[in-house]
Structures are given as structure tokens and as C-alpha cells.
């Protein structure tokens, strides 16, 4: 498991946002931020679970989402975002975690 970024919730339009149709959220590219911060701005009709829309998350690159997520509560099943497959989980103490399986180049 390798740290990838932190996701922060905002209501402000941020430069360089792109839209993720699957969750109806505008996101910035964490690779462009000096501290690997990703800003998320959800559309009012987003179907993402409340913890994802209201809490920050920590994202990790993993070799296997299935292995990394064992024992965690599923918030959002794995889905394709183009450059990776991602999924969201919640730890027993309430932290929101994103696991990312990057596609091979």
C-alpha cells in the first residue's frame, strides 16, 4: 500500500476540475498539488454515500483492492475512472479510505 493523496471536500469551484460522471463530482488532479491534495465538489444529485460527500478521505495505491479492503465497510464498489479502478471504504472507527489500482502503462 502506498500513499497517493488526500481528498478534501469543497463547495468552491477550483481551477482544473474535471467531472466524474459515475459519482457526479468535480475533482482536481492531486498530482498537480504540491501536497497531493484532491478537491472534490459534489453535484446536489450525486448518489455517492454521505461519508464520501462529507468527510475527507485518504487514498492509497494498491496491487489488489480486494485484498486491501478486507474487513472494511464498502461505501462505493470499485469503478473505472480511466487511469485507475477506485473504490471507497470505511474503517471501523469511521475514516473514509480510497483504494486505487492504477492501470498499466
C-alpha positions in Angstrom: 0.0 0.0 0.0 1.4 3.4 -1.0 0.0 6.8 -0.1 -1.5 8.6 -3.1 -3.4 11.7 -2.0 -5.8 13.2 0.5 -9.3 14.1 -0.7 -10.9 17.3 0.7 -14.5 18.4 0.3 -15.3 21.9 -1.0 -18.2 23.9 -2.4 -15.9 26.2 -4.3 -15.1 25.8 -8.0 -11.4 25.0 -8.2 -9.1 25.6 -11.2 -8.5 22.5 -13.3 -11.6 20.5 -12.1 -12.8 17.5 -14.2 -16.1 15.8 -13.9 -16.5 12.2 -12.8 -19.9 11.0 -14.1 -20.1 7.9 -12.0 -20.3 9.9 -8.8 -21.3 13.3 -10.1 -18.4 15.0 -8.6 -15.9 17.6 -9.8 -12.3 16.8 -8.8 -8.9 18.3 -9.1 -5.7 16.4 -10.0 -3.9 15.6 -6.8 -0.6 15.2 -8.8 -0.8 18.9 -9.6 -1.0 19.9 -5.9 2.3 20.3 -4.0 0.9 18.3 -1.1 -1.1 15.8 -3.2 -4.5 17.3 -2.2 -7.5 16.5 -4.3 -10.5 18.8 -4.1 -14.0 17.3 -4.5 -17.1 19.3 -5.2 -20.2 17.1 -5.4 -23.3 17.9 -7.5 -26.5 18.1 -5.4 -27.9 14.9 -7.1 -24.7 12.8 -6.5 -25.6 9.3 -5.4 -22.3 8.9 -3.5 -22.8 7.8 0.1 -22.8 10.6 2.7 -19.4 9.8 4.3 -17.8 10.3 0.9 -19.6 13.6 0.3 -19.0 15.0 3.8 -15.7 13.6 5.1 -12.1 13.9 3.8 -10.5 10.6 2.6 -7.0 9.2 2.3 -6.2 7.4 -0.9 -3.7 4.6 -1.3 -2.3 2.8 -4.4 -2.7 -0.9 -4.0 -2.0 -4.0 -6.1 -5.3 -5.5 -5.1 -8.4 -3.6 -4.0 -10.0 -6.9 -2.8 -7.0 -7.7 -0.6 -6.6 -4.2 0.8 -10.3 -3.8 1.7 -10.7 -7.0 3.7 -12.7 -6.2 6.9 -13.7 -2.7 5.8 -17.3 -1.4 5.2 -17.9 -0.9 1.5 -19.1 2.7 0.7 -18.6 2.5 -3.1 -17.8 -0.6 -5.1 -14.8 -0.5 -7.5 -15.4 1.6 -10.6 -13.3 2.8 -13.5 -12.1 6.4 -13.6 -10.0 6.0 -16.8 -6.4 5.8 -15.4 -7.4 3.6 -12.5 -10.0 1.5 -10.8 -11.0 3.1 -7.5 -13.3 2.1 -4.5 -14.2 3.7 -1.2 -14.4 2.0 2.2 -14.9 3.0 5.8 -12.7 1.8 8.7 -14.4 0.6 12.0 -13.6 4.0 13.5 -15.2 5.9 10.7 -12.3 7.0 8.5 -13.0 7.1 4.7 -10.4 5.3 2.6 -10.0 5.2 -1.1 -8.1 2.3 -2.8 -6.7 2.9 -6.3 -5.5 0.2 -8.7 -3.6 2.1 -11.4 -3.8 0.7 -14.9 -0.5 -0.5 -16.5 1.1 2.0 -18.9 
